[in-house]
Amino acid sequence: MILSSHLQLTYLFLWGAGFYTLYEAFFHCDSFKTKGKRIGLAAAGLAFGLAISCFQVVPPYLYTTTQSVRGEGDHTNLGHAVSWSLHQEEMAQMLLPGFIGVDVYEYDDKAGKLDGSSFVGFTVQEYQSSGGSPFYWGHNPFKLDHNNAGALLTLLGFLCLFLPGKRRWAMFWGLGAVLALSYGMGAHSPLFKLWYNILPGVKNFRAPGMALFWLPLLLVMMAAPVLKAISDDSADSIKNRRALFHGAVMFVLLLVIVVIARYNWTLFIGPFGLVACLVYAAACLGVMSLDDQGKEFSVANFADSFKTGLPGTHRAIQVCIVIGFALIGLFLMSGQKLLEDGVTAPYFKPLNEIAMQTSAGKIIPGFILVLVIVAATLFTFRWKAGIAQKAGLLAAVAAVELFFIDGAFIQNVEAKEYLQPANPVVAAVKAPFKADSLNTPRVLSLSRNKALGANAFPQFHLRNADGFHDNELASYRAFRGGQQNANFLLNINNPEAAHPFLDLMNIGFIIFDSQRGTTYMPIPTAMGEAYLYGEATVMSDEDAIKTLQTKAAIRKPKAPEPAAEPVSDSTAADSTVASADSAAAPTEVAAEPENDPNVFYYKEKAILSENPEQPLEGGIVQGQVRLVEQPKMDTQVFEAESDRPAIMVVAGNYHPYWKAYVNGKESKVYKAFGNLRAVEVPKGKSTIRMEYRSKPFHACLKVSALAIVLLAIFGVAVLARAKKQ
């Protein structure tokens, strides 16, 4: 929590840590006093942890829930909450790497082949015939993680279910894994709606699949007794190893079922899958019963165990086994109408059945690899060697598998693909501003060029106006017109039309890809890093953006009035002498009416969210303003000169943490045009300093410092007391 500001992982960690504390207290403490003491110490530890890390937890929480797009209504519904959840295909991949693959691959020029994840490779022809990515054919838009804890760890955790004397331990942690899965499966879990409605904060999260970060820990807890049994030389060692061998056989059977399901997936994600899970659970119970009775495995003994009511195994264990596999079966058949539900449909895509069938055979190499790991593990059970040698062998086989799973995510990329300091497009954009680089306008990059997209522009000391995924301010997303930049691209193909959003945000260039390569289009009407207004009106943010969308205009220059026609009538001529004289010096006529309610001149009048404290004189300001210093990323210094009191609008997002100092005196920061920030400046020359300072962050830093001091004092006191005793 101290090192990471990822709220969702912190939140899920706290729930898991709380459950683990309760488990330790109630299962490993005898007296009520000891239980209370342990829980109290854990609560104190949690309090110190939260206090120390509050500077990382509280500000992001406030931002995501009240200021970013994640706090909006369409980001707090069930559809958003279940987006990027695990689907049935991802659940199967947790057992068998390569079941569904990931959208990560490299092109081999020499072989004409695409190398993907977990032994998966495709020719270009196979890729083109798949109807999409053959590396991931599931419900999520794309897949960039594998959700696999590793075959060795999964196997060892599974074997704990069969280890006599450790069944209660295995059931507790196994059901914990199923519980985590019930959250991670999202829309495919019949329990997720319960978590969604009763757990505070879940409505502000998405990607429930992240809950599966608990799975490796749970499997480690289950694997520990198995690892101990491997080196155990007690009287029970033979019985334990026989049970572990039977467990390994059942694990291989499960793998075979998953391979069969890969070729018949649409059959298994339905009632058939639930039945298969229950039948498999029954088979596990029969094997456990034989081991607990000390009987040899045979078909006759297996059948007799069911006839006699599965003796030897505690009923509670049997119930837990059935519940666990029944829930997995329900996960398989749940959420089949995702694309028919208006709430969830926008977040998922249908199965790519063409790619699913084309790539089915690609699972076999992964299946063989897992079989090798099972064989190596069984060999380790019987190997007469020291614990160090056994641990080394297991570590080696685990490393081999993890290399093939994770190797797809490790790719060598030429630096020049991303780092291009001499990029000609950038050089052309920056050239006119070499003398005053501080006031270089923003760019809006629509290019897929890796060096000219997303967050690559800081290397050029430029700013990309494209928003950043779901972490941007809600007001900025509304200002730019959503993730497709509809407002920025308003009238973009009409150079005669107004482009208010581009101009106000000081976007001087649009970079895009063409048939001839990456190029750019200048926006000559960009208004600069800041600009002055002598007049303002008040509107809500929504009305301000709507006004810019529908009424924005730039006043055209006045055209000269045509000269009067000569007349022959002397009387008429006499009467028009004065007008003829005036026509000799042509007069100008306004191209637009002064008070047209359907037109808004955004370069002449500002839109504020509230009335300014000081009255404005009106009219067009004669003056200028420019950025003269930017000592930090969160600090800007402007110099302004105005012939009247004015509103200075800065081409940057408004946020309540911005502070302004005009000639050294703090001044109120207003929201302008539904998103930008503005400040009042007096007549004459002024220096305006703007600073972004997060009050919650600095307040939380003080709390964190105090918590560290108190924790240090507490530690010293405990050590001093221990020495006295």
PANU-226139 format. One record per residue (C-alpha): x, y, z. Coordinates in Angstrom, 2 decimals, decimal comma. Layout:
# residues N
x;y;z
X;Y;Z
...
This chain:
# residues 725
x;y;z
0,00;0,00;0,00
2,91;2,33;0,71
4,54;1,67;-2,64
1,45;1,39;-4,85
-1,46;3,69;-5,49
-3,56;0,98;-7,17
-6,75;1,36;-5,17
-8,42;-1,82;-6,31
-5,51;-4,10;-5,46
-5,14;-2,34;-2,10
-8,84;-2,79;-1,42
-8,82;-6,48;-2,33
-5,66;-7,01;-0,32
-7,29;-5,56;2,79
-10,26;-7,92;2,50
-7,97;-10,92;2,11
-5,68;-9,81;4,93
-8,71;-9,39;7,18
-10,02;-12,88;6,46
-6,56;-14,35;6,96
-6,24;-12,61;10,33
-9,56;-14,05;11,47
-8,48;-17,50;10,29
-5,21;-17,35;12,22
-6,93;-16,06;15,34
-9,77;-18,56;15,51
-7,97;-21,68;14,23
-4,57;-21,26;15,87
-5,30;-19,53;19,17
-6,73;-21,45;22,10
-7,99;-18,84;24,55
-10,44;-16,05;23,89
-7,95;-13,60;25,39
-5,24;-14,63;22,93
-7,67;-14,36;20,02
-8,66;-10,86;21,09
-5,03;-9,85;21,49
-4,08;-11,15;18,05
-7,02;-9,44;16,36
-6,27;-6,23;18,26
-2,63;-6,29;17,17
-3,68;-6,96;13,59
-6,12;-4,04;13,74
-3,35;-1,81;15,13
-1,03;-2,96;12,35
-3,72;-2,23;9,79
-4,28;1,22;11,29
-0,56;2,03;11,10
-0,39;0,66;7,57
-3,33;2,75;6,42
-2,00;5,83;8,19
1,48;5,49;6,67
0,11;4,80;3,19
-2,79;7,27;3,27
-0,92;9,70;0,98
-1,06;6,94;-1,67
-4,62;5,80;-0,95
-6,77;8,81;-0,07
-5,97;11,24;-2,96
-6,52;8,60;-5,68
-9,76;7,56;-3,99
-11,04;11,12;-3,95
-9,98;11,63;-7,55
-11,49;8,46;-8,98
-14,80;8,80;-7,16
-15,46;12,52;-7,56
-13,35;13,96;-10,40
-12,33;11,36;-12,97
-14,57;9,67;-15,51
-14,63;6,61;-13,25
-16,97;8,46;-10,91
-19,62;9,02;-13,58
-22,88;7,08;-13,83
-21,88;4,98;-16,83
-18,72;3,97;-14,98
-20,53;2,84;-11,82
-23,02;0,39;-13,30
-22,87;-3,40;-13,33
-21,60;-3,54;-16,90
-18,55;-1,44;-16,09
-17,96;-3,33;-12,84
-17,80;-6,70;-14,62
-15,71;-5,48;-17,56
-12,33;-7,18;-17,86
-13,51;-10,03;-15,70
-12,43;-13,61;-16,21
-14,50;-15,62;-18,64
-14,86;-19,37;-18,83
-11,97;-19,50;-21,30
-9,68;-17,64;-18,89
-10,66;-20,00;-16,09
-9,65;-22,99;-18,23
-6,34;-21,31;-19,07
-5,55;-21,20;-15,36
-5,13;-24,99;-15,62
-3,72;-25,36;-19,09
-1,46;-22,64;-20,56
-2,27;-21,81;-24,14
-5,94;-22,71;-23,80
-6,93;-19,29;-25,10
-3,66;-17,42;-25,51
-2,97;-13,70;-25,30
-2,81;-10,89;-27,84
0,98;-10,74;-27,80
3,03;-12,01;-30,69
6,07;-11,29;-32,82
6,52;-11,62;-36,57
9,33;-13,84;-37,80
10,43;-12,34;-41,14
12,42;-15,36;-42,23
9,80;-18,01;-41,46
6,82;-15,82;-42,37
5,28;-16,80;-39,05
3,67;-15,12;-36,05
5,04;-16,46;-32,77
2,60;-16,05;-29,91
2,12;-17,23;-26,36
2,67;-20,64;-24,76
4,01;-22,57;-27,76
1,32;-21,01;-29,96
2,48;-20,09;-33,45
0,58;-19,23;-36,60
1,43;-18,70;-40,21
0,30;-15,44;-41,74
-2,30;-17,37;-43,77
-3,78;-18,90;-40,62
-3,85;-15,49;-39,01
-5,69;-13,96;-41,96
-8,25;-16,78;-42,09
-9,08;-16,59;-38,40
-11,42;-13,62;-38,72
-9,53;-11,79;-36,00
-6,69;-12,44;-33,57
-6,06;-16,20;-33,35
-4,15;-15,68;-30,14
-7,22;-14,69;-28,14
-10,74;-15,65;-29,14
-12,58;-14,91;-25,91
-15,12;-12,37;-24,71
-12,81;-9,56;-23,60
-11,81;-6,93;-26,19
-8,21;-8,17;-25,97
-6,00;-10,16;-23,64
-2,63;-9,08;-22,28
-2,29;-11,38;-19,24
-2,53;-15,12;-18,72
-4,09;-15,61;-15,22
-1,90;-18,67;-14,71
-0,20;-19,35;-11,39
2,06;-21,96;-12,96
1,40;-25,67;-13,47
3,69;-26,79;-10,64
2,07;-24,58;-8,02
-1,41;-25,47;-9,30
-0,55;-29,18;-9,15
0,88;-29,01;-5,63
-2,13;-27,06;-4,40
-4,49;-29,56;-6,02
-2,64;-32,51;-4,43
-3,31;-31,08;-0,98
-6,98;-32,01;-1,47
-5,92;-35,68;-1,44
-3,36;-35,54;1,38
-4,73;-37,37;4,46
-4,62;-35,30;7,60
-4,57;-32,03;5,67
-8,03;-32,11;4,16
-9,48;-29,41;6,45
-6,53;-27,18;5,65
-6,99;-27,83;1,94
-10,75;-27,21;2,11
-10,32;-23,86;3,84
-7,79;-22,51;1,35
-9,45;-24,23;-1,60
-12,79;-22,63;-0,86
-10,92;-19,34;-0,42
-9,66;-19,77;-3,98
-13,20;-20,48;-5,20
-14,40;-17,39;-3,31
-11,76;-15,24;-5,03
-12,82;-16,84;-8,30
-16,47;-15,97;-7,58
-15,43;-12,30;-7,62
-12,95;-12,56;-10,47
-15,45;-14,26;-12,81
-17,63;-11,13;-12,75
-20,71;-11,57;-14,93
-20,09;-15,34;-15,08
-20,40;-15,66;-11,33
-23,85;-15,98;-9,73
-22,29;-14,46;-6,59
-20,85;-11,31;-8,16
-24,11;-9,37;-7,97
-24,07;-10,08;-4,23
-20,54;-8,67;-3,88
-21,52;-5,76;-6,13
-24,45;-4,81;-3,91
-23,03;-5,44;-0,43
-19,31;-4,61;-0,67
-18,68;-0,86;-0,44
-16,62;0,60;-3,25
-17,07;-2,23;-5,77
-19,28;0,00;-7,95
-16,25;2,23;-8,56
-14,03;-0,62;-9,72
-13,78;-2,70;-12,84
-11,56;-5,63;-13,91
-12,69;-8,04;-11,16
-10,23;-10,54;-12,61
-7,58;-8,72;-10,58
-8,88;-10,56;-7,51
-7,01;-13,60;-8,80
-3,75;-12,12;-7,53
-4,77;-13,97;-4,36
-4,70;-17,33;-6,17
-0,92;-17,91;-6,02
-0,89;-17,19;-2,28
-3,79;-19,56;-1,66
-2,09;-22,25;-3,73
1,15;-21,72;-1,80
-0,73;-22,32;1,44
-2,15;-25,54;-0,02
1,19;-26,61;-1,49
3,13;-26,27;1,77
1,92;-29,56;3,35
2,55;-31,38;0,07
6,14;-30,15;-0,06
6,59;-31,27;3,51
5,17;-34,70;2,71
7,72;-35,14;-0,09
10,59;-35,16;2,42
8,68;-36,87;5,22
10,16;-40,18;6,41
7,53;-40,93;9,06
5,35;-44,01;9,19
2,65;-42,19;7,20
4,97;-41,38;4,30
3,97;-44,41;2,21
0,27;-43,71;2,72
0,76;-40,04;1,92
2,74;-40,71;-1,25
0,15;-43,17;-2,48
-2,57;-40,57;-1,93
-0,48;-37,95;-3,71
0,03;-40,31;-6,64
-3,73;-40,82;-6,88
-4,17;-37,07;-6,71
-1,70;-36,62;-9,58
-3,68;-39,13;-11,65
-6,86;-37,15;-10,99
-5,05;-33,96;-11,98
-4,01;-35,54;-15,29
-7,62;-36,66;-15,79
-8,72;-33,05;-15,23
-6,21;-31,89;-17,83
-7,56;-34,43;-20,31
-11,09;-33,16;-19,69
-9,89;-29,59;-20,35
-8,24;-30,68;-23,62
-11,47;-32,39;-24,71
-13,38;-29,25;-23,74
-11,06;-27,17;-25,93
-12,35;-29,01;-28,98
-15,99;-28,80;-27,82
-16,02;-25,52;-25,94
-19,52;-24,34;-26,78
-20,82;-27,64;-25,34
-18,92;-27,28;-22,07
-20,04;-23,70;-21,36
-23,55;-24,85;-20,56
-25,38;-27,47;-18,48
-23,00;-30,14;-19,76
-20,11;-28,33;-18,08
-21,94;-28,30;-14,73
-22,66;-32,03;-15,02
-19,03;-32,73;-15,92
-17,85;-30,81;-12,83
-20,20;-32,75;-10,52
-19,19;-36,10;-12,01
-15,53;-35,19;-11,61
-16,15;-34,13;-7,99
-17,79;-37,51;-7,34
-14,78;-39,28;-8,84
-12,46;-37,32;-6,51
-14,58;-38,28;-3,52
-14,39;-41,96;-4,51
-10,58;-41,85;-4,76
-10,31;-40,04;-1,41
-12,56;-42,62;0,23
-10,37;-45,49;-1,02
-7,24;-43,77;0,30
-8,87;-43,09;3,68
-9,98;-46,74;3,92
-6,50;-47,96;2,91
-7,90;-49,95;0,00
-6,19;-50,51;-3,33
-7,61;-48,66;-6,29
-9,79;-50,83;-8,51
-13,06;-50,45;-10,31
-14,77;-52,85;-7,89
-13,48;-51,04;-4,79
-14,37;-47,71;-6,36
-17,97;-48,84;-6,93
-18,20;-50,35;-3,45
-17,16;-47,03;-1,90
-20,22;-45,34;-3,40
-22,47;-48,23;-2,41
-21,35;-47,91;1,22
-21,71;-44,12;1,32
-18,05;-43,12;0,78
-16,77;-44,18;4,21
-13,53;-42,89;5,71
-13,81;-39,28;4,57
-15,47;-36,70;6,81
-18,83;-35,51;5,52
-17,87;-31,86;5,86
-14,91;-32,47;3,52
-17,18;-34,17;1,01
-19,66;-31,28;1,13
-16,88;-28,76;0,56
-15,59;-30,70;-2,45
-19,07;-30,82;-4,00
-19,73;-27,12;-3,29
-16,40;-26,08;-4,82
-16,84;-28,00;-8,06
-20,54;-27,10;-8,27
-19,62;-23,42;-8,15
-17,03;-23,94;-10,88
-19,73;-25,65;-12,93
-22,03;-22,69;-12,37
-19,27;-20,36;-13,52
-19,10;-22,37;-16,75
-22,79;-21,99;-17,53
-23,40;-18,48;-16,18
-23,51;-15,21;-18,07
-24,28;-16,66;-21,48
-26,38;-13,64;-22,47
-23,78;-10,95;-21,94
-24,24;-9,57;-25,44
-28,03;-9,49;-25,15
-28,03;-7,43;-21,97
-27,92;-3,70;-22,71
-25,91;-3,05;-19,54
-23,11;-5,58;-20,15
-23,11;-5,77;-23,97
-20,88;-2,69;-24,57
-18,03;-4,25;-22,62
-17,69;-7,64;-24,33
-17,46;-9,26;-27,74
-18,74;-12,64;-28,92
-16,51;-15,69;-29,07
-14,50;-15,78;-32,27
-15,48;-19,35;-33,11
-13,44;-19,39;-36,32
-10,26;-18,60;-34,41
-11,35;-20,96;-31,62
-11,59;-23,90;-34,04
-8,52;-22,92;-36,07
-6,26;-22,78;-33,02
-7,63;-25,80;-31,10
-4,64;-28,01;-31,88
-2,24;-25,40;-30,53
-3,10;-26,53;-27,00
-1,26;-29,84;-27,32
2,30;-28,52;-26,71
1,12;-26,85;-23,50
-0,62;-30,07;-22,45
2,60;-32,03;-23,00
4,57;-29,50;-20,97
2,22;-29,83;-18,00
2,43;-33,64;-18,24
6,23;-33,34;-18,04
5,85;-31,20;-14,91
3,51;-33,80;-13,36
5,98;-36,57;-14,18
8,90;-34,60;-12,71
6,89;-33,97;-9,55
6,05;-37,67;-9,15
9,69;-38,52;-9,71
10,62;-36,08;-6,96
8,24;-37,87;-4,57
10,17;-41,12;-4,99
13,65;-39,69;-5,51
16,05;-40,63;-2,72
17,74;-37,28;-2,49
18,05;-34,38;-0,10
15,48;-31,62;0,18
17,81;-29,18;-1,59
18,09;-31,42;-4,65
14,33;-31,98;-4,76
13,63;-28,28;-4,42
16,15;-27,55;-7,19
14,49;-30,01;-9,57
11,03;-28,59;-8,93
12,33;-25,04;-9,33
13,91;-25,97;-12,65
10,75;-27,48;-14,15
8,68;-24,54;-12,86
11,13;-22,10;-14,45
10,84;-23,84;-17,81
7,04;-23,58;-17,79
6,99;-20,00;-16,58
9,45;-19,07;-19,30
7,05;-20,29;-21,97
4,07;-18,63;-20,27
5,70;-15,29;-19,53
8,19;-15,24;-22,38
5,52;-13,94;-24,74
5,38;-10,72;-22,72
9,14;-10,13;-22,99
9,98;-8,75;-26,41
12,98;-6,98;-27,82
11,94;-3,71;-29,38
14,21;-1,40;-31,30
14,59;1,87;-29,43
14,14;3,85;-32,62
10,53;2,66;-32,86
9,71;4,73;-29,78
12,59;7,20;-29,45
12,95;9,45;-32,49
14,50;12,76;-31,41
14,91;13,83;-35,04
11,42;12,88;-36,18
10,65;15,14;-39,19
7,03;15,70;-38,19
8,05;16,87;-34,75
10,81;19,05;-36,20
8,30;20,72;-38,51
5,84;21,28;-35,66
8,45;22,83;-33,38
10,27;24,91;-35,98
8,07;28,05;-35,78
8,46;28,17;-32,00
12,22;27,81;-31,55
12,51;31,36;-30,27
9,81;30,78;-27,64
9,60;27,04;-27,00
7,60;27,54;-23,79
4,64;28,68;-25,85
4,68;25,81;-28,34
1,05;24,72;-28,75
-0,28;21,27;-27,99
-0,64;18,58;-30,62
-3,52;16,16;-31,06
-2,02;12,91;-32,26
-4,27;10,39;-33,98
-1,28;8,47;-35,30
-0,49;4,83;-34,61
3,21;5,59;-34,94
4,74;4,40;-31,66
6,93;7,48;-31,39
4,04;9,84;-32,12
1,22;8,37;-30,09
-0,17;8,29;-26,58
2,45;9,29;-23,98
5,50;9,48;-26,27
5,48;13,27;-26,61
7,40;14,24;-23,46
10,56;13,05;-25,25
9,96;15,93;-27,68
8,96;18,39;-24,92
5,47;18,49;-26,44
2,04;17,74;-24,99
-0,49;15,45;-26,61
-4,07;16,62;-26,13
-5,47;13,12;-26,49
-6,99;11,94;-23,21
-5,45;9,12;-21,21
-7,84;6,18;-21,00
-10,15;6,21;-17,96
-7,87;8,22;-15,70
-8,64;11,61;-17,17
-10,83;14,30;-15,66
-14,51;13,85;-16,38
-14,68;17,52;-17,38
-11,90;17,06;-19,95
-13,51;14,01;-21,51
-16,73;16,02;-21,92
-14,73;18,94;-23,35
-12,92;16,86;-25,98
-16,07;14,95;-26,90
-15,41;11,51;-25,47
-12,65;9,07;-26,29
-13,18;9,62;-30,02
-12,41;13,38;-29,69
-15,68;14,35;-31,36
-15,47;17,99;-30,21
-11,84;18,38;-31,23
-12,68;17,02;-34,69
-15,77;19,21;-35,06
-15,79;20,78;-38,56
-12,25;19,52;-39,04
-12,69;19,16;-42,82
-13,99;22,70;-43,17
-11,18;25,27;-42,81
-13,71;28,12;-42,99
-15,68;26,85;-39,96
-14,87;27,54;-36,33
-12,92;24,97;-34,31
-13,60;26,23;-30,78
-12,35;23,25;-28,80
-9,05;23,03;-30,69
-8,55;26,79;-30,43
-9,36;27,11;-26,74
-7,16;24,12;-25,81
-4,34;25,68;-27,86
-3,97;22,69;-30,18
-1,82;23,94;-33,01
-1,37;20,71;-34,96
-3,21;17,46;-35,62
-0,89;14,53;-36,39
-2,37;11,65;-38,35
-1,45;8,75;-40,61
-1,94;8,93;-44,35
-1,11;6,72;-47,30
2,17;8,58;-47,65
3,08;8,17;-44,01
2,59;10,19;-40,84
1,90;13,86;-41,44
0,25;16,81;-39,73
-2,31;19,54;-40,26
-1,73;22,99;-38,70
-4,51;24,75;-36,81
-3,67;28,43;-37,35
-6,49;29,67;-35,10
-5,06;28,16;-31,87
-5,31;30,88;-29,24
-2,11;30,41;-27,25
-1,28;29,14;-23,80
-3,45;31,88;-22,28
-5,68;34,69;-23,59
-7,61;37,69;-22,27
-11,31;38,57;-22,24
-12,98;41,83;-21,31
-16,43;40,26;-21,12
-17,84;37,04;-19,65
-21,11;35,18;-19,29
-22,11;32,49;-16,80
-23,24;29,00;-17,81
-23,21;25,49;-16,44
-20,47;23,20;-17,75
-22,95;21,30;-19,88
-24,42;24,45;-21,39
-20,96;25,88;-22,04
-19,91;22,84;-24,07
-23,23;22,74;-25,90
-22,85;26,43;-26,80
-19,41;25,78;-28,24
-20,75;22,81;-30,20
-23,72;24,62;-31,74
-23,09;28,38;-31,71
-19,33;28,92;-31,79
-18,15;31,41;-34,37
-15,25;33,72;-35,19
-16,22;37,24;-36,19
-15,36;37,87;-39,80
-13,60;41,15;-40,73
-15,89;43,95;-41,83
-16,23;44,38;-45,58
-16,04;47,88;-47,24
-19,38;49,40;-48,35
-19,64;49,71;-52,14
-19,44;53,27;-53,65
-22,69;55,00;-54,66
-23,73;54,85;-58,34
-23,47;58,27;-60,24
-26,79;59,94;-61,14
-27,67;62,46;-63,94
-30,39;64,36;-62,10
-28,69;67,53;-60,82
-31,13;67,86;-57,96
-30,52;64,35;-56,90
-26,83;64,89;-57,37
-26,91;67,96;-55,16
-28,73;66,06;-52,50
-26,19;63,27;-52,57
-23,03;65,30;-52,47
-22,48;64,56;-48,83
-23,02;60,85;-49,27
-20,81;60,80;-52,36
-18,08;62,56;-50,43
-18,31;59,98;-47,68
-18,29;57,18;-50,23
-14,92;58,41;-51,42
-13,58;56,98;-48,14
-15,34;53,57;-48,00
-17,07;52,68;-44,75
-17,05;49,18;-43,18
-20,15;47,12;-42,56
-20,42;44,35;-39,96
-20,60;40,89;-41,53
-22,72;39,56;-38,67
-25,34;41,18;-36,44
-24,01;42,27;-33,07
-26,54;40,43;-30,90
-27,42;37,28;-32,80
-28,65;34,77;-30,16
-27,60;31,88;-32,40
-23,95;32,93;-32,55
-21,32;32,93;-29,80
-17,96;34,57;-30,46
-15,74;32,46;-28,22
-12,68;34,63;-28,89
-14,46;37,74;-27,60
-16,45;36,53;-24,61
-15,50;34,00;-21,93
-17,88;31,47;-20,39
-17,42;31,07;-16,64
-19,11;28,72;-14,21
-19,79;31,63;-11,80
-19,73;35,41;-11,80
-16,30;36,99;-11,30
-15,69;38,88;-8,07
-14,74;42,10;-9,86
-17,01;43,65;-12,55
-15,73;43,71;-16,12
-15,93;46,74;-18,42
-16,78;44,68;-21,50
-15,42;45,04;-24,99
-12,41;43,46;-26,62
-9,19;43,62;-24,63
-6,19;45,30;-26,18
-3,26;43,43;-24,69
-1,36;40,20;-24,62
-0,39;37,34;-22,32
2,34;34,74;-22,59
3,89;31,95;-20,57
7,32;33,08;-19,40
8,38;30,35;-17,00
7,50;26,77;-16,04
9,90;25,86;-13,21
8,00;22,65;-12,38
5,43;20,46;-14,10
2,80;21,82;-11,72
3,79;25,49;-11,83
3,30;28,12;-14,57
4,22;31,80;-14,62
2,51;34,19;-17,06
3,03;37,83;-17,88
-0,06;39,74;-18,98
-0,70;43,27;-20,19
-4,26;44,57;-20,55
-5,91;47,93;-21,24
-8,75;47,06;-18,83
-9,63;44,58;-16,05
-9,86;41,21;-17,74
-10,34;37,47;-17,38
-7,26;35,45;-18,28
-8,19;31,96;-19,51
-5,45;29,32;-19,46
-5,51;26,51;-22,03
-5,35;23,83;-19,36
-7,76;21,74;-17,33
-9,47;23,25;-14,34
-9,08;21,43;-11,04
-9,94;22,68;-7,55
-6,33;22,17;-6,45
-5,02;24,91;-8,77
-4,01;28,12;-7,01
-3,32;31,47;-8,65
-1,22;34,43;-7,44
-1,67;37,71;-9,31
1,18;40,12;-8,55
1,94;38,04;-5,45
-1,63;38,07;-4,11
-3,72;34,90;-4,12
-6,64;35,08;-6,52
-9,62;32,83;-7,17
-9,37;30,26;-9,98
-12,57;29,90;-12,02
-13,72;27,16;-14,37
-14,05;28,46;-17,92
-15,76;26,91;-20,95
-16,75;23,87;-18,89
-13,18;22,68;-18,42
-10,46;25,35;-18,63
-9,20;27,51;-15,79
-9,39;31,28;-15,53
-8,27;34,06;-13,22
-9,01;37,78;-12,95
-6,19;40,18;-13,87
-6,14;43,98;-13,35
-5,52;46,70;-15,88
-1,89;47,18;-16,82
1,00;44,73;-16,48
0,64;41,67;-14,24
2,55;38,57;-13,29
0,37;35,52;-12,69
1,74;32,41;-11,00
-0,36;29,24;-11,09
0,46;26,27;-8,87
-1,17;22,85;-8,58
-1,15;21,83;-4,93
-3,18;18,85;-3,67
-4,50;19,64;-0,21
-5,43;16,00;0,56
-1,98;14,79;-0,52
-0,08;17,23;1,69
-2,45;16,65;4,61
-1,99;12,89;4,24
1,79;13,31;4,13
1,61;14,86;7,60
-0,53;11,96;8,83
1,95;9,48;7,34
4,89;11,22;9,00
3,09;11,23;12,36
2,25;7,53;11,99
5,90;6,69;11,27
7,01;8,61;14,37
4,39;6,91;16,56
5,31;3,50;15,18
8,99;4,16;15,90
8,16;5,24;19,47
5,99;2,15;19,92
8,80;-0,10;18,63
11,39;1,48;20,93
9,04;1,09;23,91
8,48;-2,59;23,15
12,22;-3,24;22,81
12,94;-1,40;26,06
10,29;-3,42;27,89
11,67;-6,66;26,47
15,17;-5,83;27,72
13,88;-5,12;31,23
12,21;-8,51;31,34
